[in-house]
């Protein structure tokens, strides 16, 4: 079992939902954290509650130059990143492709794909030099199955799956593990972001069944990260018990 105490863990999208839960879970294991998000005030509030060393970065991962500047100027004690959790991601809207707003496509592609790549590239330079590290990408069941009106979001998560597999091929001889954790329905701010702040519409997504909680995913991330060094969990799909596939859900009410 890998001891996570004093490991340096970088988490993107750490200000809420799954990212916040992941930060709390690693903190409870004694890890040193680098937390990245656009909503800095939320990071500050979170850091006050965590009993561990924490470095906060206000950053939009869609901005490649800003990503490089932030990560290449980390304080010395945070420069050797042991674990990268690419959690930041979002969905925009849920409608037929000919009715969709292309601005939402840009948000999803730039965040879910390009942002993940920008962060990973800089972090991996150091990991390769040290011949050590672990990349954990937060994908989705949407990266395995396309569901109605999910077109571009699903495409971005299919891309995350492909990138993860490609990373594993590039890094298998560098002592760097690469994993993806692919959740089904998790009750967070995800749907509220998807529907541009429409809380009532977002609430209906989670009615009639028990969705996963952010903590469920966070515990899985830490379990994957803590496996013995010779064990690489390549892929983990996690669904609520009432969800059989991306579009098959048992609403009990």
N, C-alpha and C positions, 0 to 999 in steps of 0.2 A: 504494500500500500504506500502511495506517495504522500508524504507529510506536507500539508499545505501551509503550515506555519512559516511565516516570513517569506513565503513566495510572493513575488510581485505580479499582480493580476490587473490587466487593463480591461475595462468593461465599457463598451460604447452604449449610448442610449440608457444611461444609468439613472436618470432622474425620475423614473416612474415604472410601474408595471413589472415586467419580467426582469428588466435591467436592475431596478432597485432591489428586487428580491434576491437576485444573484449577488449583488454587492453585500447585502446583509448576510447571506449564507457563507460567502468567503470570509467576511469579517469575523464571523463566529468561529471560523477555523484558524484565525490568527494570521490571515494573509494581509499583505500590504497592498493597498488599492490605488489605482489610477482610474478616476471616474470621469467620463466624457459625456457631455450633453449640451444642448443649446440653452436649456432653462437652468441657468447657473444658480439661481436662488434656491431651486429645489435640491441641487447638489449640496449646497451649503447646509441646508436643513438636515439632509440625510447624513452628511459627514459629522454633524454634531451628535448624532445618535449612535454612530459606529465607534466602537472601542478598539480602533486600530489606526495605524498610520495611513493617511489618505491624502492624495494629491488630486486637486480638482482642475478640470480644464473646460472652459466654455468654448465649444467648437461645433461648427457645422461640418460634418464629415463629407459633405458634397463638394467642399472647397479644397481642392488638392493642395494648393499652395499653403493654405492655413493648416492643413493636416501635417504636412511636412515640417513646417515651422514649429508647430507645437510639439511634435514628437521628437524632433531633433534638438530641442532645447529643454528637455526634461532635466530636473535636478539630478545630480549624479547618483543619489541613492535610489532613484526610480528608473534609471536607464536600462538596467538588465531585466527586461520583462520576461517572466517565466510562462505566463498564460495570457493569451488574448481571447476574450470573448466578444465576438462580433455579434452584438445583440441589436444594435440600432436598425430599425426597419419600420415600414409603414405601408398601409394600403389607402388608396383614394377611390371612393365611390364604389358603387356596385350596380352596373347597368350594362346594357348591350354596347358593343364596341362602337357602333355608329352613332350612339347617343352620348358617348363619354367625352369628358373634358380632357384634351391633350395635356393641359397643365398638370393634371393628376398623373398622367403617364410619366412626365418628366420627374415629378417628385419621387415616384416609386423606383424608376430606373436609376436616378442619380443617387438615391439613398441606399436602396437594397443591394444594388450591384456595384456601382462605381465607388460609393463610400466605403463599402466593405473592402474593395480592392485597394483603395488609397491607404487605408489604415493598415491592412495586412502587409502591403509591400514594405512600408517603412519598418514595421515591427520585425518582419522576417529577416531583414538585413542583419539586425543584431542577433537574432536567434541562430541564423546560419553561422555567423562568426563564432558564437559560443558553442555551437553544436548541441543545442538544447532548446526545448520549448514545446508548447502545446497550443494549437489553434482550435478553438471551439466556435463553430458557426451556428447561430440560431436560425434554422431554416423553417420549414412548415410542411404540414401534410399537403399544402398547395404546391409544394415542389415535387410531389409524386403523382398527384391527380388534378386535372383541371376541373373546376366546377363552374356551373352556369354563371355568366356575367363576371367571372373572375379573371378572364383573359390575361391582362398585362400583369396583375399582381402574381398570378400563377407563373407566368413567364419569368418574372424576376426570381421567384423561389426555385424554379427549375434551374435557373442560372446559378443560384447559390449552391445547389446540389452538384452541378457540373464543376464549378470552381473548387468546391471542397474536394472532389475526387481528383481533379487536376493537381491541387496542392499536395495531396497525399502522394501522388506519383513524383512530384518534383522534390519532395522532402523526405522520402522514406529512408534515404541513406544519410540524413543529417541529424538523426536522433530527435526529430521533431514529429510529434503526433498530431494528427488532424482528425477532428470529429465534427459531426453535425447532429444537432438535436432538433427534431422536427415535430412540433406540437400540433395538435388539433385545436379545438376551440378553448381558448383561455380567456377568462373574464378579466379584462384590463381596460385601459383607455383605447385599445386598438380600434374598436368599432366606432367610438366617438370621433377619433381622428379620421377614420374612413369616411364618415358621414359629415365631416366638416363641422363638428360641434353639436350635431343634432342628438341630444341625450336621450330623447324618447325613442327615436329609431334605433339607437345603439342598444338601449335597454332590452328591446324586443329580441335581439339576437340571442340573449342568454336566458330567455324565459322558457319554463317548462321542462328543464333538465338541469343537472348539476355539471357546470363547466369545470374545466381545470382551473386551478389557482396559480398565480405567478410563483408561489412558493414550491409548487409541485415541479415546475421546470427548473427552478433554482437548485433544488435538492438533487435533481438529476445531473445538472451541470457539474456540481461539486463532486458527485459520485464518479462521473466520467473522469474528471481531473485528478481524482485521488487513486485511480487504479495503479497497480504496480507498473514500473517503467516499461516492462516488456509487453504490457497489455494496451492495445489501442482499440477503443470503442469507436468504430468507424461511423456508425449511424444508429440513432435511436429515434423511433417514432412513438409518440405518446399521445393517446387519445382519451377523452372522457369515456366512461363506461357506456354512455348512451350514444356514442358516435361510432359508427361502423366504418365510415370512409369520409372523404371530404364533404360529400353532399348527402350522406345518409345519417339522419339524426332522429333519435326517438324522443320526441317531445311528449312528456307524460301528462302535461296539463293542457 
